[in-house]
Amino acid sequence: MKKFFATLALSTALIGLPAFAANLIIPKSVSVHSVNGERLGGQVRQLELEAGTQVLEVRYQEGFRSQGDEFEVFRSQPVYLTFDINADQQLQLSHKDVKNYLQAKDFAQAPSFVLLENGEQQALEQVNHDQMMYQFALGQH
């Protein structure tokens, strides 16, 4: 009887886990607001995603001091990233290196992200909110 319950508990635990998941590392300067339409709470630095098409809503968000020692946090408008992943991939979301106040201000106006696997760029579609709504209206989602 103990063996039955141990097997049942193990089976239940395994069913709750995704069979094959990809891992996505998120930089500190990027906030993920949703994954496939599901809102996330708090800062996320790593996501486990099931194989298939993924849609992430992200924002660039980083703070810098100006020359006058004022601290300002720059936030981009939401950007929607769409990409396909396979099981067990190890991916990293990245963007160009932003080193100072002026670069952060410019980058927040027009952020551009890349998806990397072992340093190699992977296919990634990036659209802003207006473009996403247009695609949705056309049924191209």
C-alpha positions in Angstrom: 0.0 0.0 0.0 2.9 2.4 0.8 4.4 1.7 -2.6 1.0 2.6 -4.3 0.9 6.0 -2.5 4.5 6.7 -3.3 4.0 5.9 -6.9 0.8 8.0 -7.0 2.5 11.0 -5.3 5.5 10.7 -7.8 3.1 10.5 -10.8 1.1 13.5 -9.6 4.3 15.5 -9.1 5.5 14.7 -12.6 2.2 15.5 -14.3 2.3 19.0 -12.8 5.7 19.7 -14.4 6.1 20.6 -18.1 7.7 17.7 -19.8 10.1 19.8 -21.8 10.8 23.5 -21.0 13.0 26.1 -22.5 14.8 28.5 -20.2 14.9 32.3 -21.0 17.2 34.6 -19.1 15.9 38.2 -18.8 18.3 41.2 -18.2 17.7 43.5 -15.2 17.0 46.4 -17.6 13.9 44.5 -19.0 10.6 44.1 -17.3 8.3 41.3 -18.5 4.7 42.2 -18.1 3.0 39.2 -19.7 3.8 35.9 -21.3 1.3 34.6 -23.9 -1.3 37.1 -22.5 -0.9 36.1 -18.9 0.1 38.9 -16.6 3.2 38.5 -14.4 3.8 40.1 -11.0 7.1 41.4 -9.8 10.5 41.3 -11.4 11.3 38.2 -13.4 14.9 37.3 -14.3 14.2 33.8 -15.7 11.3 32.2 -17.4 10.6 28.5 -18.1 8.6 28.3 -21.3 7.0 25.3 -23.0 8.0 24.6 -26.6 6.0 26.5 -29.2 5.2 30.1 -30.1 5.7 32.6 -27.3 4.5 36.2 -27.1 6.2 38.4 -24.4 5.1 41.9 -23.5 8.3 43.7 -22.3 9.5 47.2 -21.5 13.0 48.6 -21.3 13.4 50.2 -17.9 16.7 51.5 -16.5 17.8 54.4 -14.4 20.8 56.8 -14.9 22.1 60.0 -13.4 22.2 63.0 -15.6 25.1 65.5 -15.6 23.3 67.5 -13.0 23.2 64.4 -10.6 19.5 64.0 -11.1 18.4 60.3 -11.2 15.9 59.4 -13.9 14.3 56.1 -14.8 13.7 55.6 -18.5 10.8 53.3 -19.5 9.9 52.4 -23.0 6.4 51.8 -24.2 5.4 48.1 -24.3 7.0 46.0 -26.9 5.7 42.6 -28.0 8.2 39.9 -28.8 7.1 36.8 -30.7 9.3 33.8 -31.2 9.3 30.0 -31.5 11.2 27.9 -29.1 12.0 24.2 -28.8 12.1 22.1 -25.7 15.3 22.4 -23.6 16.6 25.5 -25.3 18.7 27.9 -23.2 18.0 31.4 -24.4 18.9 34.9 -23.4 17.0 38.1 -24.1 19.3 41.0 -24.8 19.7 44.5 -26.2 22.5 46.9 -27.2 24.7 48.1 -24.3 23.3 51.3 -22.8 26.0 53.1 -20.8 24.7 56.5 -19.9 21.8 58.9 -19.5 21.6 60.1 -23.1 21.8 56.5 -24.5 19.1 55.3 -22.1 16.9 58.2 -23.1 17.3 57.4 -26.8 16.9 53.7 -26.4 13.7 54.0 -24.3 12.2 55.8 -27.3 12.9 53.0 -29.7 14.0 49.8 -27.9 15.3 46.9 -29.9 15.8 43.4 -28.5 17.5 40.3 -29.6 17.1 36.6 -28.7 20.3 34.7 -28.2 21.2 31.0 -27.9 24.9 30.3 -27.2 25.7 33.8 -28.5 23.9 33.3 -31.8 20.9 35.4 -32.7 17.6 33.6 -33.0 14.5 34.6 -35.0 12.5 37.3 -33.1 9.6 39.5 -34.3 9.2 42.8 -32.4 6.2 45.0 -32.7 4.8 47.9 -30.6 1.3 48.1 -29.3 -0.2 49.8 -32.3 1.3 47.2 -34.7 0.1 44.4 -32.5 -3.5 45.7 -32.5 -3.3 46.1 -36.3 -2.1 42.5 -36.7 -4.8 41.3 -34.3 -7.5 43.2 -36.2 -6.3 41.6 -39.5 -6.4 38.2 -37.9 -2.6 37.8 -38.2 -2.0 37.0 -34.6 
